[in-house]
Amino acid sequence: MANSSKPISLLAYLVSFFWAVTTYGQQTASRVSVTTISPSVFTGQDYSPWLNDDLSSLVQEVWMPINSQYIDVTLKLAQQTNVTHIRLYDHQGVFSDNPATIYALYGSQKVLLGKFTGEQYLQWVDITVSPAVPADAIIVHKIGNNIPQKVQVYGAATASITPTSTNPTLVQSVINFGVLGTKTIGAAPFAFSATSNNTGSPITFTSSNPGVVSVSNSSGQWMASVVAVGTATITASQAASGSFTAATNVVQPITVQPVPTVAPLPTHTNGIARERKLKQQFAVNAFEWDLEDPNRPWEVDATRLPAVKKFNGIRHYLDWERLEAKEGSYTFNPSYNGGWGYDEMYARLKAEGVEVLACIKTVPSWLLASWPESERDSENVPVRYGNDFGKPSSYIEQAKLAFQFAARYGSNPNVNPSLLSVNSTPRWTGDGVNTVKIGLNLIQYMECDNERDKWWKGAKAYQSPAQYAANLSAYYDGHKNTMGPGVGVKNADPNMQVVMAGLAAPDPNYVKGMIEWCKQNRGYKADGSVNLCWDVINYHVYSNNDNCSQTGTSTRGQAPEISGAAIIGQSFMQMARDYAGSMPVWVTETGFDTNQGSPLKAIAIGNRSVVETQADWTLRTSLMYARLGIERNFFYQLYDDNPGSSQQFATMGLTNADRTPRLATQYLSQTNQLLGEYVFKQTLNADPIVDRYELNGNSAYALVVPDEKGRTAQYTLNLGTATYADVYRPTSGAQSMTPQRVTLQNGQLTLQVTETPMFVVAAGTTAPAPTPTPTPTPTPTPTPEPTPVPSICSATGTIQREQWNNVNGKNISNIPVQNAPSSTSQLTIFESGRNIGNNYGARIRGYICAPQTGNYIFWIAGDEATELYVSSDDNPANKKRIASSGSSTGWRVWNKYASQQSAPIALVAGRRYYVEALHKEQVGDDYVSVAWQLPSGAMEGPIPGRYLSPFDPGAALSTTSAANATVTSSPEQKVSMGAAKTELVAYPMPVTNESVIEFTLAKAGNATVEIFDMQGRRLQQVYAGAMAAGASRQALLKASSLPTGTYILRLTTENEVLNQRIVVAK
C-alpha cells in the first residue's frame, strides 16, 4: 500500500493481483455490503439511500450549480472482494451523453467496469465482470443527478491483499484544472473541479488576491468564496506521493464582476404582477372537430361554434402530424391529415373574441418509425430513436415545425419567404391548395407539447427537467440561433409567447430544474436575468381528496379551496417570483368528472346534485385562481371523452352531446358576462371568502363559503355610502344572472353566504373601497401576499433547522435536543424538505416578525409527529406549545386533526417572537410545514422567509434591543449583544458612495462579516479571520458593488450573531 514501509517488487504485486483473481474460482460469489459512502466533492447530494434496498428510498435530485460537475463517489466495501457483477437500479431519466461510469478500486488501481446511461427505466441493470476484478471499493463517477438509484456489489471475499512495489519508476503528477471564467459578486461559494493522475496526495489551491476571491479547505473540501469585484489567479498544486513526482502548478485566472443593474420587478398586489381580467379564468380544452365538421373540415360549423363561444379561450390540442404528415411537407389549410382548415378556424375564433393556445403535441408517424416497433407510442419524447434527450439538436424536427407555424399564424409580417414552405400539390381534383402565408396575426401563444413528465409511460416518454429544457431551447429560438435558419418560434415571430408543456405532476422543483439547465447552457441576459427559453409557466392539477394530481389514488374530487390545489398554486407563484422574474403562471388542465366511479368525481352535497356541485366547484376554481394570481385557467374539456365511463377525465365535459351548455358552463358564462372585465383586487375575508374586484374605479364582490358540507355563513358587507346594491346568483337555464336589488341601511348589507358563489355590485356610491366587517374565526383558505411588513424588526429571510440522525422511536420525546445535532441548515420558508431520510429528529427554530397587530392562527402539518411552540417574546424560555400532530397529516394538509390548529394568538406588529417546530420521523415520507393566518384574514402556508430569522444562541433579545435597531449615521450608536462588548456599526448611512464597517469582539476567536440580501442570500464577505478580545477592525463598503436597496450586515463569531440593516441609496 502507499504508506507501506516495506515495498516489494512490481512482479510481486502482479503475482498477488492475479492470485486474487484466480482465488475467485475457488469461492462462492455473494452479495458484498457497502460500509461507507464518500464523495470527492460535497455537492449537497445525500447518497445514504444506497445503503439500503428500499426502492422508495431514493437519492434526491440536487439542482444547484455545484452539482453540475463530475465527481467520484466511493463506496467502501466491507471486505476485499473479487467482483463478478454489479447491479444498478435504473429509476428514471436518460443521460447517455453524460453517463455515470463504474470502477473497481483496489488500493490505488482503478479498473473500469462499465457505464450507466439510465435507459432502462424502473429496472435493475447488471454489469457482468469477467474475469473477476479485485476491489476494496467501488467508484461511481457521476455528474449532476445522472446516477443509479441503488448499487449492489457481488463477488467473493478474498484474503487481505497488500499490493506494493519496490523502487518503482516515478511518474509525473499532472493536474487537470478547468477554466474558472467570470463570477458575479454575490455568487455562492463554489468547489474547485480539478483532477490528477496522482491519487495519493491532495490537490491544494491558493489565491493571488484573497480580497477578491478567497479559498479555504476548512470543511474538508476546497471552496472558493467571491469577496469583491476584481481579478485574481487561482493556483492548483500537488506534492509528490509514492510513485509520483510533484505536479507542475496550474494557474487559472478568475474575474469577479459587479451585480448587473436590474430594473425592479413590478409591484405585487396579492401576488399579481399584472392586472388580469377575470374572464381569463374561463377557458377550455378543445379539438378542431369541436368547431369543424369532419365531413366538411374546411369550414367552421355554425352549429358547433356557439358552444365554444361560451368560453374566453381554448387550448387547441393539435397533433403534429396534422401539419406535417410527411417530413418537411407542411400543410395548414387544408391539412393533409384530416383535411382541416386551420386558417379559417383560427380567423373565426379571433373574430369571436376567443383566444387560442395552440398546443402542438405527439410524435408524427414518420418520426416514430425510427423507433423499434415495440417502443412506438405517439407520446414518446419527440426525437429520432437513439438521439440524446439532453441535447437541443435532437429536437430540430419539432423546432422547424414551430418556426413554420409561428411564421404563418404569428404577428411578424417580415419573415423571409425563402425559409417557408408548404406542400401545394392537391390531394385530388378540386382539393384546396396550400399557399405560403406570413403574419396572419391569429395566434399569440404556442405550447411545446403536453405533459412531458410522463413517468407512467416509461423512459421513452419521460423527460427530466434538464431534458425538457433542452427541448424548449430548440423550440424557442433554435438554442440561441445555433441550429441554423428556419428553426425556433422566436426566429419567426419574437412576439409569439412560448408556453411550457403543462406538468402532469405539479411540482415547482421541476421548473427550477429547467431554470438551472438554462443557467448552465443559455447563460444570462444583459439585465442579469437567466436566459430562459419559455415565456409562461404551466401546470395541470385536478382538485381531489388525496392532494395529488392524476395518479388515480384519490377516491373523489374535492372543493378547490380545501384541496391541495390552492397550496400548489401559491408555490408556483412563489417560485415564479423568486426564480423566474414573476413570469406568468397558467393552469391548462383542471376539472371534475360527473361519473360516480371516477377518482376525480364531483359529489352530491346536501340538496345539491352531482351536476350542481360540479358547477359550484368549477366556478370556484376560476375564482380561486384569480385570487392566487394565476393568469389563465383552462378546464378539461369541452365535451366528454367517453360518456358513461368511470375512467378519470372521461366525463369532465362542460357541454352536452346535443351541444347545449352544462350547468358548470352556464355558471362560467353568466359570471363572465357580469364580471369578465373586472380585475381582482383583494380578499377582504377568508371564511366566507369575500373578494373585491374592480373596473374603472367601481367595486364588485364575490362571496362563497369554502367548504363541501352544505355550510352557510352570515357576512355583513360594508358598501360605504351606497344606497342600494344588486345581488347576483348563478341560475340554471338562464343566459345571465338576474339581479336582486336590495336597499341598504347605512351602507351595510348582511348576506347569507353559501357554497355556491354569489356576487354583489354596489350602486349610488362615491365611497372609497370598503373595508371588511369582522366575522367568526375563519377556516384556513390560502390567500397570497399580505400587507407589507413594517420595518421595525428585521427578518433575514431564513430560519435554522437542526437534525439528529439515527434516532429511533416515533415520539417527539425521542429527539435528543440536549445533544449537538448531526447537521444544521437554513430554510428560506417555514418548511423542511421532503423524503430526507428515516429515523431522525429535527428542530426548526428562530424568530418570526409580526407584520400586523392582532390575532394570528397557526397550523402545523407533517409526517410523522410534530409540535409547534411560540413564545410571548423572543425568549425561548417563554415558549408554549400551541399546536401538534401525533401522526402523519399528508403534505400541507392543515386540517386533518383539530390539534394542528392553534387558538388565536395576539402578536404586535414589528415585534419578533421565538418560534420552534419539533419533528420526529420514523419511516416513509417525511416533512414538516407551518402556516399562519394574519389578522387581515389572509393565510400563508408555509410561512414565507420574509418574516423569519435564524435562532441566535448568544442571547434572547427583545425587539426593542439594539440587535434590531436601524443603522444610524453616527458611529457612536453601535449594535451590541446584551451586556457583552461585541459590536457592529456602519456609517455613514444610507450608503451613497462608501461606508465604514467597524466591528469589535468581546472574546478572542474567529469572526466573519458578510452582506446578505433580504432573501437571505449572501452577496459579499467583508472579513474573515481571527481577532483578539476587545480589538476593533474596520472595512470599507463601496456602494458601487451593490444595487440600490436594503441589505443585512451580519457579524458572526464563535458564539454570537449580530444582524444590522443597511441601506444603499445611490
N, C-alpha and C positions, 0 to 999 in steps of 0.2 A: 504493500500500500504506500501512498505518497509520503507518509511520515514514518515509514519503517526505518529502523537504524541498521538493519542487516539486509541490504539489497542483494538479490540473486540475479542470475543472468537472464537475458531475454529468452534464451532457449528454455530455461526452467519455467518461465511464465507461460510460454506456449504449451509446454508439456502439461502444466496444471490446468490451462484453459481447456485443452482437448480432453483431459481426464474428466473435467466437469461435464463436458458434453456426452462422453461415452458412458458415464455412470448413469445417465438418464435411462438407458435401455434396461438397466437392472432394477429400476424403481417404478413405482406406480404413480401416474400423474394424478394430481388432485388440486382442489382449489387452494390458492395461497392467499392469505389475508394481507390487507394493507394496514400498516400501523399508523403512519403519519402522512400528511399531505402538505407540501410546502411549495408555494410559487416563487419563482426567481424575482418577480416584481409583484408587490401587492397592488392590485388594481380595483379593489373593492368587491371582488367576487369571492363568495364563500363556497369552497369545494367539499365541505363536510358531508353533503349527501352522497358522495362517492364511497363513504364508509359504510353505507347500509344498502340493502337490496329493495327498499321500498320505492316502487315506481311512482308513487305520489309525492315522494320527497325528492325534489329536483334542484339542481344548481340554478339559482335565479339569474336572469339576464341583468347585465350592467351596461348602461349606455353612455357612461362617462368617457371622455376622450382618452383618459389614461388606460382604459381597457382596449383601446384600438391599436395595440402593438403586440407583436409576437413575444411570448414569454414561455418559459419552461415550468411546468407543474410536475413536481417529483412526488411519486407515490412510493414510499419506503415499504419494502416487503418484510414480512415477519421473519422470513428465512431466505438465505441464498437459495436460488431455485434455478433449475433448468427449465426455462419457459417453453411450453409446447403450443399454447394458443392463448389469445386474448379475446374476451367477449366484451363488446361495446354496445350499449343501448342507444339506439337512434330515436330521439324523440320527435323533433320537428325542425324544419329549416334545412335548406340545401346550400352548401358552401364549397362547391368543387373548385372555385377559383382561389379560395383561401382555406385549404383543408387543415385539419389537425393531423400531425404526424406523431406516430407512437414509436418510442425507442425503448430498448432494454439497456439499463445502466449497470455495468459490472466494474466496480472500482471507478476508474476514470474513463473506461471504454464504453462508447455508445454504439449500439447496433440498431439500425432501422428495422422495425418490424412491419410497418405498413402505414397507410393513410386512411383517414376517416373523413368522408365528404358529406355525410348526413343525407344520403339519397334514398334510404330505405323506409323511413317514417314509421315510428312506433314498432320497431322490430329490433331484435338482437342481431348484431353483425359480428361474425367470427373472423379473426385473423389467425391463420394457422402458421406456426413457426416450425420449419423443417429444414435442417436439423434443429434440435432444441438449442436454445441460446441461454447461457448462464446469466443471471441477473440478481442484483440485490435491491433494485428499484426499477420502476417503470416511469418514463418521462412522457408527458403529453405536451407536445409543442403546439401552442394554440394562439389564435388572435381573436379578440372580442368574445362573442358568445358562440363561436364555432367549436363546439365540444360535444363529445358523447355525454349522455346523462348518467351513465353507470360504466364502471370499468371493473372487470373481473379478470383475474390472472390465474392461469392453470399451468401446472408443471410438477416437477419432482424436486423435493428439497435435497440439497447436497451438503456435504461436509464443508466446514469453513474453508474458504479458499483465499489465499493472500497473494494476488499477483504482484510480483516485484520485478525489478530488473537490476543488472549490475552495469554500472558505468554506461548508461545509455547515451546515445548521441543527442546533444542538446538541440532543441528546436526553438526557433524564433517565435516568441509570442506575437500575435498580430491582432490588433483591435479593430473592430468594425464599429464606427461611431457615426450615426447618421446626421444629416443636416438639421440644425435647430430652427433656422428661419427667423421669423418675426413674431413677437408676442405683443399683446396689448396690456397696458397697465390695468391691474385688477384681475388678470388671468389667474386661475387656480394653480397651486404648486403642481409640478409635473415631474414624472420619473424619467430618468435618462434611459435611452434604449441603446445599449452597446453590448457587443458580444466579442468573444475571443476564442481562439483555438486552445488557449490555456485555461482549464477549469480549476486549476489548483490554487491560484491566487486571485484576489478580488480586483476588479477594475475600480479605480478611485478617480474622483473628479475635483477640480479646483476652478475657481472663477477669477478672472483677471480684475474684475470690478464688482466686489460684493455689494457695493452701493446700488448697483443696477440689477444684478442677478446674483443671489446668494445660493450656495449649495450646502447640503447637510446630509449626514448619514445617521442622524440621531435616532431615527426609527428603525435602523437596520436596513434601510433602503435609500439609495442615493436619490435625493429630490432637489429640484431647483425651485426657488421662490423668486417671483418677479417683485422687485423692490421699487424701482423708479425708472423714469424714461431715460434712455441712453443706450450705449453699446457695451458689450463685454465679449470675452472669448472664454470658452469652457475647454479645459484640457483634460483628456482621459489618459490615465496612466495605469501601468500594470507591472508589478515587480516580478522577478524571476521566481520560479517554483518548480521543484522536481526536475523534470527533463526539459523545462522550458526556460529560455533566457528572458530577460525583461523586454517588454514591448517598447517600440518607438511611440512617443507621445503623439496623440491625435488631437488636433485643435479644431474646434468649430466656432465660428462667430455667432452671436445672437444679438438681435436688436429689439428693444422694448419701445413701442410707440405709445403716444398718449391715447386716451379714450376718444374715439371719434365724437364729434358734436352731433348729437341725435336730437331731432325735433321731438318735443314731448308728445306722449300719446294723448289722444283725445280724453277729455274729462269724462269719467264714467258716472252714470246715474243708474243705480241698481244693476251694475254690470253691463249696461248697454252703451256701446261705443258710438252707435249711430241711431238716429230716430227711425224706428221700424214701425211701419203701419201694421195694425192688427190683421189686415187682410192677407199678409204674407204667411200667416199660420194656417191658411185654408187651401192647401194644395193636395194633389192626389197622384198616385202612380197609375199609369195607363199605357196602352199599346196602340199601334196605328189602327188596328181593326176596331178599336173603340170609337174611332172617328170616321173611318173609311170602310165601305162595304167590300169584303174580299172579292165579290163578283164585279165590282166597279171601283177598283182600288186607286184609280187616278183622280178621284174627286172626293170631297168631304160630303158625307151623307147627312142630309138635313134632319133626319130622324135621330141621328146619334149625337149631333152637336149639342143639343140642349143639356144633356147630362153632364158634359164636360164643362159647359159654361157656368155650372153651379159652383165651380172652384176657381180660385185666383190663378192657379198654375198647375201644370202637370209635369211629372217626371216621366219622360218618354223612354220606356225600355226598348232600345234599338239594337238589334243584333248586328254585329259587324258584317256578317255575310250578306245582309240585305244590301249593303253599299258596295261590297267588293266580293262578288260571287266567284270571281277568278282573280288570281293575284295580279294587281296592277290595273285591273279593269273596273273602274269606278262608275257606278250608276246611281242616280238620285231621283230622277223624275222622267220616266218610271225607273224604279229599281228592278234589276233583272232577277232578283229573288223576291217574288211575290207581286211584282208589278206596282208597288205602292208609289203614290205621287207625293213625295215629301215636300216639294216646293209649295204645292197647293195647300197641304195640311198646315205647314208652319205659317204660311201667309194668312190663312184664315184664323188661326189661333191668335196671332198677333193683332189682327183686326178686331177680334172679340175681347181683347184685353187679357188673354190667358198667357202667362209667362211659361216658357218651355225650358226645362232642364233636359238636355239630350244625354242620356246615359248609354253610351256605346259599349256593349258588353259581348261576352262569349267569344269563342275562337272559331273562325271560319273553317269549313271542311278542308280547303286546300292547305291550310297551315296545320290542321290537326292530322292530316295524312302523314306528316313527318314523324308522328308518334307511333310507337308499337301499337298494334291493334288492341291489345289487352289493356292499354292505358289511355285510350282515347275517351275524352269527355269534353263536351263543349265548354265547360267551365274550367278547363286546365289553365295554368299560367300561360299568358299569350306570347309564347316564344316557340321557335322551332325546337324539336326534340334535341336534347344534348347541349343546347345553348345555356350559358351560365345565367341563372336567375338574378345574380347580383350585378350584372353589367348593363348599363343603359343601352349599349349597342345591340343587345339581344332583343330589344323591343322595337327595332326600326320599322318593321312592317306596320305595327299598330300606330307608331308615331307619324308615318307617312299618311295613313288614312286620316288621322287627326288634322293634319295640315290641310288636306283636301276639303274636309268637312268645314273647318273654320274659315277657309278662304271663300267658300260658297255662301255659307249662312251667317258669317260674321259681318262686322261693320266696316272693314277696311276695303275701300274700292281700288286700292293701288297695288294689289298683289300682281306679281309678274305672271302674265298669262302663260308663258312658256313652262312654268312649273306645274300647271294644272292640266288634267286630262280627264276625259270621260270616254266610255265606250259608246260611240254614236251609231253603231250598227243596230238597226231594228231587229227584234226577235222574229218578227213576221210582218207581212204586208199590212200596213195600216197601224203598226205599233208606234207608240210615241218615240221620239228621238231625243236622246240626252245631248245637251249642249253645255259647254263651259259657262258658268255664271260666277260673278265675283261680287262680294259685298252686298248680298241681299238684305243684310241687317235684320234677320229674323230670329237669330239665336244669340243669347248673351252668355249662356252657361253650358259647359260641356263637362260631363263626369267620366273619369277614366276608369271604366269597368265597374263592377258591382261586387262588394264583399270579397275583397282579395285575401282576407284572413280566413279562407275556407278550410279550417282544420278538419272538418268532418269528411272531406274528400281526399285526404291524404296529401303526401308530399307533392304530387303532380299538380295540385290546385292551390296549395297554400304558399303565400308569400310572407316572409318575415318583414318587419318594418324596414330594414335596410333594402331588401329586395324590391319592395313596392316603391320605396323612394327612388330607387334606380329606374324602375318602370316609369314613374311620373317624370323623372328628369328628362327622359327621352320624349315623352308625350308632350311635356310643357314647352320646351324650346330646343329640342334636339340635343339635350345635355349641353346646354350653353353653346349651341351652334357648332358642335364638334362632329355632327353626324351627317353633314352635307346639306345641300339645299333641298327645300321642299319637305322638311322634317319638323314636326312640332307645332302645337297650336299657336304659340306667341309669334312664330315667324310668319304666320299667315294673318293673324289679327291680334295685335298687342292688347286690344280692349276685351277680347274674349276671356271670360273667367273660367279657370280650371278648377273643378270641384273634385276633391279626392274621393275615391270609392267609399261608399258608406260601410263602416265597420260592422260586421255581424256581432262581434264581441266588443261592446263599447268601453274601451279602456284607453284613457288619455296617454298611458305609457307607450302604447303603440305609436301614437303620433309623435311623442317625444323621441322615440327611437328613429323615426323618419327624420326629425329635425337634426339629430346627431349625425345621421348619414349626410345630410346636406352640409353641415359644418365641415365635415371632412372632405367631401367630394365636390361641393359647389362654392364653399367659402362664404365670404361676407360681401354685402353691398357697400357702396361708398358711405352710406349713412350709418354703418356699423351693424346693421341688422343681418341676420342669416339670409343667404340667398336661397329661399325656399322655392320649390317647384310645384306649388299649388296655391290657389287663392282662397279656398273655402275648406274648412274642416267639416267632416261629415261622418255621422254615425247612425246606427239603427238601434232602436230599443222598443220592446213590447212590454208594457207595464203588466206585471204578474206577481203572484204571491210567493215567488222564490227569489225575488230581486235579481233575476237573470234576464237574458235577452231571448235567445232562440234555442236553448239546449233541450227543451222538452221536459225538464224536470219539475216544472210548475204544475199545479193542478187546475189553475184558473187565472183569468186576468184579474187585475186589481185596480182600484181607483188610482189615477196617476199621481196624485199628491202624496199618497201614503205608500206607494211602491218605491222601488229604488230609482225610478226614472228621474225624479227631481234631484236627487243627490248626484246621479250621473251627469245630468245637465250642468249642475253647479261645477263639478270637477272639470268638465270640458271647457266651460267658460273661464275658469281659473287658469287652466293650462294655456288657453289661447292668450290670456293677458300676460302670463308670466314668460312664455316661451315663443309666442308667435305674433307679437305686436298687435294683440287684440284682433286677430283675424276673425272674420265671420264664422259662426258655427251653425250648421244646419242639422236637422234630423230628417232623413229622407225615407224612413220607413217606420211606421208605428200603427197600431190599430188593435181591434178586438174582434174575435170570432163570435158568431151567434150560435153555432152548433155546440150543444152542451157536452159533447165528447172531447172538445178541444182543450188542450192545456192553456190556451190563451183566451178562453171564453169570457164574455160578459155574463153576469148572473142577474137573476131576478132579486130585487131588494124591496121588501115590504110589498106595497101595491104597485111597484114599478116592474114592468116586464123586462125580459132579456133585451128586447129591442130598445126599450126606453132607457135601460141602463147603458147600452152601447151608445146611445145618443148623448146621454149625460157625460159619460167618460170621454167620448170623442171631443165634445166641445170643451170640456175641462182640460183636456190635453193641450188644445190650442191656446187657451188662456194661460196655462202653466208655462208653456214655452215662451210666450210673450213676456211673462213675468220674469223669467230667468234670463232673458236677453238672447235666446236662440233666434237667429234671424229669419229662418224659414222652416216650415214643417210640412211634410208630405205624408198623407195617410196611405196605407196599403189596404185596398186598392179600389179602382172604380167599380169593378164587378167581382162577384165570387169567382175564385179559381175553380172550385169544384163543389157546387151546391149539394148539400146533403152529406158531405164528407166530414168526418171528425178530425181529419188531419189539421194540424195547426196551419194557419194562414188561409185555409180553404174557403172560409165563409166570412171574410172580413169586408166583402164588397159593400160599397156605400150607395150603390144603385141596384134596383131590382132588375130581374131579367127582362121585364117589359119596358125598361129604361125610365121608370119613374124613380124619383129620389127616395131613398130610405130615410127614416126619421133622423138619423145622425146627419145626413146631408141637409135635411131641412133646417136643423138647428144651426149648422155651419153657415148656410146661405142666408138665413134670417139675421144672424149676428153680423155677417159681412155687410149686409145692406144697412144695418143700423150703425155699426161702429168700425167698418172696414178701413176708413180713412183716419181713424183716431190712432194716437200713439200712446203706448203705455208710459206712465209717468212714475207711479209709486204704489206701494202696497201700504194701505192705511191700517189694516188689521189682519191678524193671522188666522183666527178662528171665531166666527166665519171669516173667510178671506174677503177682503174689501180692496179692490184695485181701482186706482184712478187713472183714467185715460184723458187725453186732451186733443182738441182740434181747434185751431185758431183762437186759443185762449179760453175755450169753453170746455168744461169738465163733464165726463160721463163716468159711471161707476159700474163695476161688475162685482157681484156678491155671490158667494157659494159656500156651502159647508163642505170642507174637505174630508169626507168620510164615505163609508159604504154600508151604513146601518139604517138608513132612512131617518137620520137625525135632523133636527131643526135647531135653529138658534135665533134669538132676537138680537137685533142690532139697530142702534139709532144713528142715522147719518145726519151730519151737520152740513147743511147746504147754505149757510150764511144768511143773506138777506132774501133768498129766493122765496117767492110767494106760493109756488106750486112746483110739482115735479111730475114727470112721466115715468111710470114703471113699466118695463117690458119683460115678458116671459116668453121663451120659445114655445111654439104652438104646433101641434101635429096638423098636417094637412093644409097649412097656410103658406102663402108666398112670403109674408112678412109678419113681424110681431105687431100686435095691436096694443097701443099704449093705454095704460090705466092712469088717468090724471088724478093726482092727489094734492089737496090743499095742505100747505104746511103751517105748523104752529111755531113761530119764532125760528123759522128755517130748519126745524127738526123733522126728520122723517123716520119713524120707527117701523122696521120691516121684520117679517118672519122669513128667515132665510132657510132654504132647503138645499138638498144635494143636486138640484137642477139649477144651473146659473140663472140669475136674474140681472136686469140692467136698469139703471136709473139715470135720467137726464134731467138736470135742473133747468128751470125756466124763470125769466123775470128777475135776474140777479146780476149785480155788479160786484159781488163779493169776491175776495181772493180765494185761492184754493182752500177748500175746507180741511179741517183737522179732525182726526178720529175721536169718536166718543168711547170712553172706556167700556170694556166688555169683560166677561168672565175669562179666567185663565185659559189660554188657547192650547189646542193640540199642536205639536210641532209641525209646521209647514215651512219648508225651506224657502227663504226669500233672500236674494243676493244683496250684497253691498249695503251695510248700514250707514248711519250718519258718520261722517269722518271723525277720526279720533282726535280729541283735544291734545295739545302739545304739552300738557302739564307733566305727565310722566312719559318716558321714552321706552319704546319696545324695540329690541334689536332685531326681531324677526325670527328668532329661533327659541327652542326650548330643549332642555337637556334630557336625554334618555340613557338610562343605565341598564345593563343586562348581566344577569348571573347565570352562567351555563351549568349544565349537569345538576339541575335542581329537581328532585323527584317530588311526587305528590301533585295535587290539583288545587290546593288551598292557598290563599294569599299569605297565610301564616308561614308557609314553607319558604317564602322568599327571604334569603339571608341578608337583609338590608344593612345589618350591622357589619358585614364584611365588605371588602373592596370589590367592586363589580369586575366582571370579566372584560367588559368593554363599555365605552361611553361614546355617545354620538350626539349630534344636534339635529333636531327635526324642524322643518320650516312650516309645518302645520301641527295641530294637536292630534296627531295620529301616527301610529307606527307603521312600518312596512307590513306586508302580508307574507305568510309562509316563510318566516325567518328560520324556524327550526322546531325542535321538540325539547321538552323537559328543561325549560328555562323560566326564570322570573325576571320581571322588568319593572322599572320605576321611571316615570316621566315627571319631572318636577321643574318648577321655575316660577315665574311671576306673570300675572295677567293684568293688563292695563285696561280699566273700565272706560269705554268711550262715552257712556251716558250715565246719568244718575237715575236710579230706580231699581225695580225688582228684576232680577235675572233668574232664568230657569236653566239648569244644566242637565245634560244627558250623557251617559257613558254606554258604549257598546263594545263588545269584544268577544274573543274566543281564546281562553275559556273564562276563568274567574277574573273579575275586575272590581276595583274600588276607586272612588273619586273623593278627594279631600280638597276643601277650600278653607283658607284662614280668614279671619276677620281683618287682617292687615297683611304685611309682608313677612311676618314672623312665623316660621314653621311650627313653633311651639303652640300656636293658637289654632292649628288646623282642626277641622271636624269632618267626619265622613258625611257626605251629602247624597251619594248615590252608589249603587253597586249592582253586580250581577254575579250569581254563583256559578253560572254555566254559560255556554255559547248563546249568543243572540243572533248570529248571522251578521254579515258585513254591513255596517252602518244601519242596522235595524235598531231604532231608538226606542221602540215601544213594545218589545216582546214581553218584558216584565215591568211591573209597576215600580220596582226598586231602582230601575235605571234612571228615573227622573227625580230631580231634586225638588224640594219645596222652593217657593220664591225666596231669593237671597238678595238683600239690599246692598248695592255697591254704589260708590260715589265716583263720578266722572273724574278722570285724571289721577286717581289713586291706583297704586298697584297692590295686588293681593297674591299671596303664596298659593300655588295650586299644585296638586300632586295626584297622579294616577298610578295605581299598582296593578300589575297584570301577571297572572300565572298561567303559563302554557304547559300542557302535558303532551298531547299528540294531535296530529291532524292540522287543520287550518289554524292560523293564529294571527291576531292583530288586536289593537285597542284604539278606540277613537272617542273623542269628546266633542260635544256640540253644546251650544247655548242659544238661548233666546234673549234678545235685548229688550229693554223696556219699551222700545218702539213697536215690538211685536215681530220684528224680523228675526229669523232663525238662521244660524250659520253652523254647518256641520260638515267636516270638522272645523274647529275654531282656527281662523287664519293666523299666520305668523305675525301679521302686523300688530297684534295685541300681546305678543309673547316675548319673554326674555328668559335666558337660562338661569338656573339656580346659582346663587352666589354663596359659597360655603364660608366666606370670610366673615360675614355679619348678616344680621336680619335688620334691614334698614326700612324706615317708613318712607313714604313717598314724598315727605317734606324734607328728607335728608339731602345732603349735598350731592349724593350719588345720582340724583335725578335733576339737579339744577341745570339750568341753561347756561352755557358758557357766556361769560360777560367779556367786556373789553378791558377789564382790569386784571393784571397778573396777580394781584393780592387775593382775589377770590378764587380759591382752588377747591377741586374735588378731593375729598379725603374719606377714608374708610373709618367711620366712627372715631374712637379716640386714637387710633393709630396715625402714624405720620406719613403713610403712603399718600402721595399727592399727584394730581394730574391737572394741568392747566394749558389752555391755548389762547393766545392773544396776538394781535387784536382780533376781534370777532364782530361781524362776519368777515371771512377771508375775502379780500378783493384782489390782492396781489400775492402776498405771502404772509404766513403767520408762524409764530414761535410756539413750539410744543415743549413744555417743561414738565419733568416728572421726577419724583423722589420716592425712594423705597424706605419703609420702616425697618425692614430686615434685609440683611445681605442675601443675595440669591440671583437667579436668572429672571429676566423680565423681557417682555415684548410689548411694543406699542404698534398697533395696527389700525387701519381705517376700513370701515365696513359701510356698505350702502344700507338702506333701510329695509332691504330684504335679507340682511344677514350675510351677504356675500363679501368676502374680503377683497379689497381693492388694492391695498398698499401696506407694506410693512415698513414702519418708520424706524424701528430699532429692535434689535435682538441681541442680548448678551448679558453678561454678569454685571452686577452693581453692588457697591458697598452700602451698608446701612447708613441712612441719612444723606447719602450722596445724591446730588441733583445732576440731571443731564438735560440738554436742550437739542432739539431737532427742528429743521426748517420745513414747513409745509408750503408748497407753492401751488397757488390756485390754478396754474396752467395745466396741472396734471389731473384736474377733476372738473367735470361739468358743474354748472350752477345747480345747487340743490342742498339737501340736508343729509348729513352723514353721522356715523357713530365712530368716535375715537375711543379705543379700548386699550387700557393698560392691564396686562396680565402678569402677575407674579406667581411665586410657587404656592401662595395661599390666599391671594386676593385678586379680585377682578374689578376694575373701575371702568365705567362707561360714561362718556361725555358726548353730548350732541354738539356738532359743529355745523356751521352754515357757510357755504361758498356762494358768494354773490359777486360775479364779475361785472 
